[in-house]
């Protein structure tokens, strides 16, 4: 306690500023990026059913990014827990609710990828009400789980400790020996096994369909386009599950001792959510196209003039295409633009 009081009274040191500002920078960047990706997914959720589940998960992920980057950054930079001791238990309930919600979304998203491949026709016509009801169930189940566990005698509260750059438990021995550690380990194991089953089955079906020539053909119908887009969403979902597994293994094994060890745990928790928008940008052409349109809309006038000059110097075939566009006749590129999202 004396060391903490001394640290509180001292001015911010370089390592304090590095720890705080790195978390703050990462939090701001990835929350803004994820918010844009979430908006793009929500705007297309009528056509791409899988975006509904990913959009719902993005809400939990954005909250997690705030919880494990912005919040601890402020505690470090202000050298304060920011809440009273009596509020720790209620804050822990909120933190666990968001975390459990994210974990349940892993299971629901994995099921959605399986359903999109196993039952493509019925999945395509799934109502938004049904989809978002399933998503809401993740948040409700998480709240029920929190209420059932937080008032047990064996439950130990964790809190933000500014001088340790992360979270500490009020009684770590009790956490390890009286059931809470086992509870979290069991829960996380289930959240790994259940999605792994759905993803494994979905990949098996996908490979079987490719072998039979049902996928990989030229897609010209909107229905086929939607099916292939839904199938491609399995890639970022699987990668994100792998990141979650790696993070849990590292945290279970341990990151060492000291303030940088607890800071690393905060970083691992936050990166688990931060990787999602990056993966979606990498593997979803729809989201990439939306980002391109966003930047093209705000292109400076000189850039637009330069683009016009370059267009005039293109080959004759390119000029023909431009003439078709200006005359209102769709070019071949225009006819297939929807399929470029694949």
Backbone torsions as a table, in degrees:
resi	resn	phi	psi	omega
1	UNK	NA	-37.9	179.2
2	UNK	-64.4	-42.2	179.1
3	UNK	-62.4	-39.9	179.9
4	UNK	-65.7	-42.6	179.1
5	UNK	-61.9	-40.3	178.4
6	UNK	-65.0	-42.9	179.0
7	UNK	-63.4	-39.4	179.7
8	UNK	-62.7	-37.4	-176.0
9	UNK	-79.1	-23.4	-179.8
10	UNK	-74.8	152.8	174.2
11	UNK	-69.4	163.6	179.1
12	UNK	-61.0	131.2	177.1
13	UNK	-95.3	167.2	-179.7
14	UNK	-55.8	-40.9	-179.5
15	UNK	-68.5	-32.0	175.4
16	UNK	-63.9	-44.2	-178.6
17	UNK	-67.3	-38.3	177.8
18	UNK	-63.0	-48.8	-178.9
19	UNK	-61.3	-44.4	-177.2
20	UNK	-72.5	-48.0	-174.9
21	UNK	-72.9	-30.5	175.9
22	UNK	-64.0	-47.1	177.7
23	UNK	-62.6	-41.9	-179.2
24	UNK	-63.9	-44.1	179.6
25	UNK	-62.9	-48.3	179.9
26	UNK	-60.9	-41.6	-179.7
27	UNK	-62.1	-47.5	-178.6
28	UNK	-63.5	-46.7	-177.5
29	UNK	-61.5	-50.7	-174.4
30	UNK	-75.9	-28.9	175.3
31	UNK	-67.3	-42.7	177.6
32	UNK	-64.8	-45.1	179.3
33	UNK	-61.5	-46.9	-178.2
34	UNK	-65.6	-35.7	179.0
35	UNK	-63.0	-40.2	176.9
36	UNK	-64.8	-46.9	179.0
37	UNK	-60.5	-42.1	179.1
38	UNK	-62.1	-41.1	178.5
39	UNK	-63.4	-42.1	178.7
40	UNK	-63.0	-41.0	179.2
41	UNK	-65.8	-42.4	-179.7
42	UNK	-64.3	-36.1	-179.4
43	UNK	-70.2	-16.5	179.0
44	UNK	-114.0	11.7	-173.7
45	UNK	-71.7	-13.0	176.0
46	UNK	-74.6	-29.7	-178.5
47	UNK	-95.1	-40.6	-178.2
48	UNK	-109.1	104.1	-175.3
49	UNK	-62.4	-37.7	-178.3
50	UNK	-60.3	-27.8	178.6
51	UNK	-63.8	-26.4	-179.2
52	UNK	-63.3	-46.1	-178.9
53	UNK	-69.5	-38.5	179.1
54	UNK	-69.6	-33.6	176.6
55	UNK	-65.7	-44.5	178.6
56	UNK	-61.6	-42.2	178.3
57	UNK	-64.4	-31.8	-179.4
58	UNK	-64.6	-30.6	177.7
59	UNK	-63.1	-47.2	177.8
60	UNK	-63.8	-39.9	-178.9
61	UNK	-65.9	-39.7	178.7
62	UNK	-64.8	-40.1	175.7
63	UNK	-63.1	-39.7	178.2
64	UNK	-64.9	-39.2	177.2
65	UNK	-61.3	-40.4	176.1
66	UNK	-64.8	-43.9	-175.9
67	UNK	-64.3	-34.4	-172.3
68	UNK	-111.6	5.1	173.4
69	UNK	-127.9	-62.9	-175.7
70	UNK	-63.5	-49.4	-176.8
71	UNK	-61.4	-55.4	178.9
72	UNK	-63.0	-30.1	177.2
73	UNK	-62.5	-43.7	178.6
74	UNK	-65.3	-38.8	179.6
75	UNK	-63.9	-36.2	179.3
76	UNK	-71.6	-48.7	-174.7
77	UNK	-70.2	-32.0	177.5
78	UNK	-93.4	-4.4	180.0
79	UNK	52.4	46.6	-177.8
80	UNK	-151.4	146.7	176.6
81	UNK	-71.2	-17.7	177.4
82	UNK	73.2	-11.2	177.3
83	UNK	-131.6	165.6	176.6
84	UNK	-83.3	164.5	178.9
85	UNK	-61.1	-35.5	-179.2
86	UNK	-67.4	-21.1	-178.1
87	UNK	-87.2	-9.2	-175.1
88	UNK	-56.6	-44.8	-176.4
89	UNK	-61.7	-42.2	-178.0
90	UNK	-72.2	-36.0	175.3
91	UNK	-65.0	-39.4	177.7
92	UNK	-62.4	-36.9	176.9
93	UNK	-61.6	-43.8	177.9
94	UNK	-63.7	-45.8	-178.9
95	UNK	-61.0	-44.3	179.6
96	UNK	-67.9	-36.6	179.0
97	UNK	-60.5	-44.6	179.2
98	UNK	-66.0	-42.1	-179.1
99	UNK	-64.6	-46.6	179.1
100	UNK	-63.4	-36.9	178.1
101	UNK	-60.9	-44.0	177.6
102	UNK	-61.3	-43.0	-179.5
103	UNK	-63.3	-42.7	178.5
104	UNK	-65.4	-31.3	177.3
105	UNK	-66.1	-32.5	175.6
106	UNK	-56.0	-43.2	-178.4
107	UNK	-67.7	-45.1	-178.1
108	UNK	-68.0	-40.4	178.3
109	UNK	-64.1	-41.4	177.6
110	UNK	-61.5	-42.6	176.8
111	UNK	-61.3	-41.0	-178.4
112	UNK	-63.8	-36.6	177.7
113	UNK	-68.0	-38.9	176.8
114	UNK	-64.0	-46.8	-178.1
115	UNK	-64.7	-36.2	-179.6
116	UNK	-64.4	-30.5	-179.1
117	UNK	-92.4	-38.3	-177.9
118	UNK	-78.9	-39.5	-178.5
119	UNK	-127.3	65.1	-173.2
120	UNK	-61.5	-38.2	-176.7
121	UNK	-65.9	-48.8	-179.3
122	UNK	-71.9	-32.2	-179.8
123	UNK	-67.8	-36.0	-179.2
124	UNK	-62.8	-31.0	-176.4
125	UNK	-100.7	13.7	178.7
126	UNK	-62.4	132.1	-177.2
127	UNK	-72.3	152.1	177.6
128	UNK	-64.1	-34.3	179.2
129	UNK	-61.2	-44.8	179.9
130	UNK	-65.3	-43.6	-178.2
131	UNK	-61.8	-49.1	-177.1
132	UNK	-74.7	-21.2	172.4
133	UNK	-67.3	-40.7	175.5
134	UNK	-61.9	-40.9	179.1
135	UNK	-65.4	-42.2	178.3
136	UNK	-61.9	-34.6	179.1
137	UNK	-60.6	-31.8	177.5
138	UNK	-62.1	-44.0	-179.5
139	UNK	-70.7	-37.3	179.1
140	UNK	-67.9	-45.3	179.0
141	UNK	-60.8	-38.8	178.3
142	UNK	-64.0	-40.6	178.9
143	UNK	-66.3	-41.6	177.4
144	UNK	-61.2	-42.3	179.4
145	UNK	-63.0	-40.3	178.2
146	UNK	-63.0	-46.4	-178.3
147	UNK	-66.1	-29.6	-179.3
148	UNK	-79.8	-18.8	-174.8
149	UNK	-110.3	-34.0	-170.1
150	UNK	-70.3	-17.6	-178.6
151	UNK	-104.8	12.6	175.6
152	UNK	-80.8	153.0	-178.1
153	UNK	-65.4	-28.3	-175.7
154	UNK	-83.6	-5.8	-174.9
155	UNK	-79.2	132.1	-178.9
156	UNK	-111.9	134.7	-179.1
157	UNK	-87.6	137.5	171.9
158	UNK	-104.2	151.2	-177.8
159	UNK	-146.4	158.6	178.4
160	UNK	-76.5	123.7	178.0
161	UNK	-113.1	103.9	-174.4
162	UNK	-55.6	-41.9	-176.3
163	UNK	-69.2	-16.6	178.0
164	UNK	-104.2	5.9	175.4
165	UNK	59.9	24.7	-178.6
166	UNK	-175.3	-146.0	-176.4
167	UNK	-112.3	142.1	175.1
168	UNK	-124.7	159.3	176.7
169	UNK	-96.8	152.8	177.6
170	UNK	-72.2	-25.3	178.3
171	UNK	-153.6	91.2	-173.4
172	UNK	-68.2	-35.3	178.5
173	UNK	-62.9	-42.0	177.6
174	UNK	-64.5	-39.1	177.9
175	UNK	-60.1	-41.2	-177.8
176	UNK	-75.3	-35.9	-166.7
177	UNK	-105.3	-14.5	-173.0
178	UNK	-111.7	16.0	169.1
179	UNK	115.8	-23.2	-175.5
180	UNK	-67.8	-41.7	178.2
181	UNK	-61.4	-42.8	178.2
182	UNK	-64.8	-39.4	178.9
183	UNK	-59.6	-48.3	-179.6
184	UNK	-66.4	-39.7	179.5
185	UNK	-62.8	-42.7	179.3
186	UNK	-65.6	-44.6	-179.7
187	UNK	-61.6	-46.5	-179.4
188	UNK	-66.5	-34.1	177.4
189	UNK	-62.9	-43.6	178.0
190	UNK	-64.0	-38.9	-180.0
191	UNK	-72.1	-9.5	173.1
192	UNK	-95.4	-44.1	-175.5
193	UNK	-68.5	-46.2	-176.7
194	UNK	-63.3	-50.5	175.1
195	UNK	-60.8	-36.2	179.6
196	UNK	-61.2	-38.1	177.8
197	UNK	-63.2	-47.5	-178.9
198	UNK	-65.2	-43.8	-179.8
199	UNK	-66.5	-41.1	178.8
200	UNK	-61.6	-45.2	178.5
201	UNK	-64.7	-41.7	-179.9
202	UNK	-63.5	-42.4	178.4
203	UNK	-64.8	-39.3	177.5
204	UNK	-60.8	-45.4	179.6
205	UNK	-65.9	-38.8	-179.4
206	UNK	-64.8	-44.5	178.3
207	UNK	-66.0	-36.6	178.0
208	UNK	-65.2	-41.2	178.7
209	UNK	-66.0	-40.6	178.1
210	UNK	-63.1	-40.1	179.9
211	UNK	-63.9	-35.9	-179.7
212	UNK	-83.8	0.1	176.9
213	UNK	80.2	18.5	-178.8
214	UNK	-86.7	-19.0	178.3
215	UNK	-130.3	150.5	-179.2
216	UNK	101.1	0.8	175.8
217	UNK	-82.9	176.5	176.5
218	UNK	-76.2	123.7	-176.6
219	UNK	-97.0	122.7	179.5
220	UNK	-122.3	-17.2	-178.7
221	UNK	-95.1	145.7	178.4
222	UNK	-57.6	-36.9	-179.3
223	UNK	-62.7	-43.2	179.2
224	UNK	-65.7	-38.7	176.9
225	UNK	-58.9	-45.8	-179.8
226	UNK	-63.4	-41.7	-179.5
227	UNK	-61.6	-42.4	-178.2
228	UNK	-69.9	-37.4	177.0
229	UNK	-62.1	-42.8	178.0
230	UNK	-61.3	-41.9	-178.4
231	UNK	-65.4	-36.9	-178.3
232	UNK	-68.4	-23.5	-179.6
233	UNK	-65.9	-14.5	-179.6
234	UNK	-66.6	-26.8	-175.5
235	UNK	-65.4	-55.7	178.6
236	UNK	-64.2	-30.1	179.6
237	UNK	-65.7	-42.8	179.1
238	UNK	-66.5	-43.3	178.8
239	UNK	-60.0	-40.5	180.0
240	UNK	-65.9	-38.3	176.9
241	UNK	-63.7	-37.5	177.7
242	UNK	-64.1	-41.8	177.4
243	UNK	-61.7	-41.0	178.3
244	UNK	-61.5	-44.2	180.0
245	UNK	-63.0	-45.7	179.7
246	UNK	-60.5	-43.2	179.3
247	UNK	-61.2	-42.5	179.8
248	UNK	-66.3	-37.5	178.6
249	UNK	-64.8	-45.8	-179.2
250	UNK	-62.7	-43.7	-179.7
251	UNK	-66.1	-38.8	179.5
252	UNK	-65.8	-44.5	179.3
253	UNK	-65.5	-38.0	179.6
254	UNK	113.3	147.9	178.8
255	UNK	-110.7	14.4	-179.8
256	UNK	99.2	-162.6	-179.3
257	UNK	-124.0	160.3	178.4
258	UNK	102.4	176.0	-173.8
259	UNK	-67.0	-32.7	179.7
260	UNK	-73.9	-22.5	174.8
261	UNK	-69.2	-46.4	178.1
262	UNK	-68.1	-32.9	175.6
263	UNK	-64.0	-39.2	178.4
264	UNK	-64.2	-36.6	176.9
265	UNK	-62.3	-43.2	176.4
266	UNK	-59.1	-41.6	-179.5
267	UNK	-64.8	-41.9	178.8
268	UNK	-64.2	-44.0	178.2
269	UNK	-60.2	-42.8	-177.5
270	UNK	-73.0	-39.3	-179.4
271	UNK	-66.1	-25.4	176.4
272	UNK	-59.0	-34.1	178.0
273	UNK	-92.2	-33.8	-176.4
274	UNK	-66.5	-26.8	-177.1
275	UNK	-71.6	-22.2	-175.5
276	UNK	-61.0	-51.9	-180.0
277	UNK	-63.3	-31.8	178.1
278	UNK	-65.8	-44.6	178.7
279	UNK	-63.7	-41.2	179.6
280	UNK	-65.6	-36.7	175.7
281	UNK	-65.9	-36.7	-178.5
282	UNK	-70.6	-38.7	-169.3
283	UNK	-110.9	-6.7	178.6
284	UNK	-111.7	110.8	179.3
285	UNK	-67.6	-30.1	178.3
286	UNK	-61.2	-47.7	-179.2
287	UNK	-67.1	-38.8	177.2
288	UNK	-61.8	-42.2	178.8
289	UNK	-62.3	-38.1	178.4
290	UNK	-63.1	-40.2	177.9
291	UNK	-65.8	-40.2	177.9
292	UNK	-61.5	-45.1	179.3
293	UNK	-61.8	-36.1	-179.9
294	UNK	-62.1	-42.0	-178.4
295	UNK	-79.9	-32.3	178.4
296	UNK	-66.0	-38.5	179.8
297	UNK	-59.6	-33.9	-176.4
298	UNK	-103.3	22.8	179.4
299	UNK	-68.6	134.5	-179.6
300	UNK	-60.8	153.0	-179.5
301	UNK	-55.6	-41.3	180.0
302	UNK	-62.6	-36.1	179.0
303	UNK	-67.2	-38.5	179.0
304	UNK	-67.4	-38.5	177.9
305	UNK	-64.2	-42.4	179.1
306	UNK	-62.6	-40.8	179.2
307	UNK	-63.9	-37.0	179.7
308	UNK	-66.5	-43.1	178.7
309	UNK	-62.2	-42.5	179.0
310	UNK	-63.2	-39.1	-178.4
311	UNK	-64.0	-34.6	-179.4
312	UNK	-71.1	-20.6	-178.9
313	UNK	-95.2	6.2	-179.1
314	UNK	-71.2	173.9	178.9
315	UNK	-66.6	166.3	-177.7
316	UNK	-63.0	-34.6	179.6
317	UNK	-65.1	-39.0	178.5
318	UNK	-66.6	-38.1	179.3
319	UNK	-65.2	-33.7	177.3
320	UNK	-63.1	-42.0	178.3
321	UNK	-62.4	-42.3	179.6
322	UNK	-63.8	-37.1	178.2
323	UNK	-64.6	-39.4	178.2
324	UNK	-61.9	-40.3	-179.1
325	UNK	-65.0	-46.0	-177.2
326	UNK	-67.7	-27.4	178.8
327	UNK	-84.8	-4.1	177.9
328	UNK	92.9	-2.3	179.5
329	UNK	-88.4	124.1	-178.8
330	UNK	-66.5	135.1	176.0
331	UNK	-83.2	174.7	177.9
332	UNK	-62.2	-37.0	179.3
333	UNK	-64.1	-36.5	179.8
334	UNK	-67.4	-34.3	-177.2
335	UNK	-68.2	-24.1	-175.7
336	UNK	-112.5	11.3	-174.7
337	UNK	-62.1	-33.7	179.2
338	UNK	-62.6	-34.7	-176.6
339	UNK	-79.1	-13.4	177.2
340	UNK	-68.5	-16.4	177.3
341	UNK	-66.4	-15.4	-178.4
342	UNK	-80.2	NA	NA
